[in-house]
Amino acid sequence: MGHELVGPSSHLRQLPERHHHHLKIVEMIAFNSTKSLVELTCCIVKSAVSLERLTFDTFRGDGRSPCCSDDSGFSYSKFMIEQASRAVEAIRMYIEDKVAPQTKLTVLEPCARCHANAFDD
């Protein structure tokens, strides 16, 4: 996959359309804002006609929203939080409006405190 980041003026490719009638749950772990991943996700959303649940984890994949006061002792770098924030922007800009109303959309993103702390220097 390419590493070009998706942005407001990006043109997304249309991938070949195949309907997936049995795909019900999609979880994307460590989702990022690369153009090819956003294109792939748009294709999945469009072709998975039975999709019930779509989850984007912009960090680590344990099903919790990441927080700077994490009990695990793991701290998130400014870079990691910025990347997660860009991923959330890409989801909101390119994917969210394509998700069918019957599909439960969950986006795990940095907490407000992480957002605020990420840009303090």
N, C-alpha and C positions, 0 to 999 in steps of 0.2 A: 504494500500500500504506500502511496505517496505521503509526503510529510507536509504538503502545502496546507496551511491553515485556511479555514473557510472564513469569509468576511462579508460585510454588507454588499459588496459589489461582485461577489462570487457567482459564477454560473455553474449550476450543478448538472452533471450528466444524467441522462435518463438511461437506466440500465434495462436490459431486456425484461419484459414482464412475464412472469410465471406465477400462477396463483398457487398458494400453499394453503390447502384447506384444513390441515391438521395442526398447524403451528398455533399453539395457544398461549405460550409463555415465552417471553424473550427477556433475558437479563444481560445487560451490557456492563461489564466490570471494567473499571479504569477507562471509561469512555472519554474521548478527547475530541478536539475540534478540527481534526484533520479532514480535509475535503473528501477524501475517499471513504472515510468511515461515515461521514454524514450522508454521502450518496448511497452507500450500502444500507444504512438505516432507513432512509427514505424508501428505498426499494422494498425492504422487508415490510415496512408499515403499509405500503400500498398493496403488496401482494399477499400478505397474511390475512385472509378474509375472516378467519376464526380467532384472531388475536384477542385474548382476554386481558392479558396483563403485560405491560412493557415497563421495565425498570432500568433506569440509567444510574449507575454508581460512578460518580466522577472521581472517586478516590481508590478505595481498596478492596471492596467486595465482601464486607462482613455484614451488610444490610443496615448499617447505622450511618446517620449523617456524621461526617467527621467534625471534630471539634478540637479547638486548641487546648481544652482542658480535659483531654482524653485520659481515661484511667489507665490505659496501657503504658503510659509514659512515652509514647511515640509523639514526637512533635513534627508538625508539618512546616516545610520550608515555604518561604514567600513564593518561590517558583511553583511549588505544588498547588498552592492555593490559587495562584493566578491561572494556572492551567485548568484547574477545576472550574474556575469562574468563567473562563472562555468556553469550556465545554457546555456549561449551563446556558450561556448566551446563544451558542449554536443550536442547542435543543429548542430553545424558545423561538429562535428566528426561523429555523428551517424544518423542524420536525413536529413540534407540538400541534400545529394547526392541521397536520395531515393525519393525526391519530383519530381513529373512529371514536365517536362518543361512548360506545359501549366498552371501550378498552380502558382499563385502569392504568393511568400513567403516573409513575413515581420517579421523581428526580432527587437523588441524594446529592446535596450540594454543601459547600462550606457554611458553617453557622455564621450569623451576623458578626459575632465577636472575632471569628477567624478572618472574615472579610476586612473588618476594621484594622485588625492587627497586621494583616499582610502588607498593608501599604504604609505603615508607620516606619519611619527610619530615622 
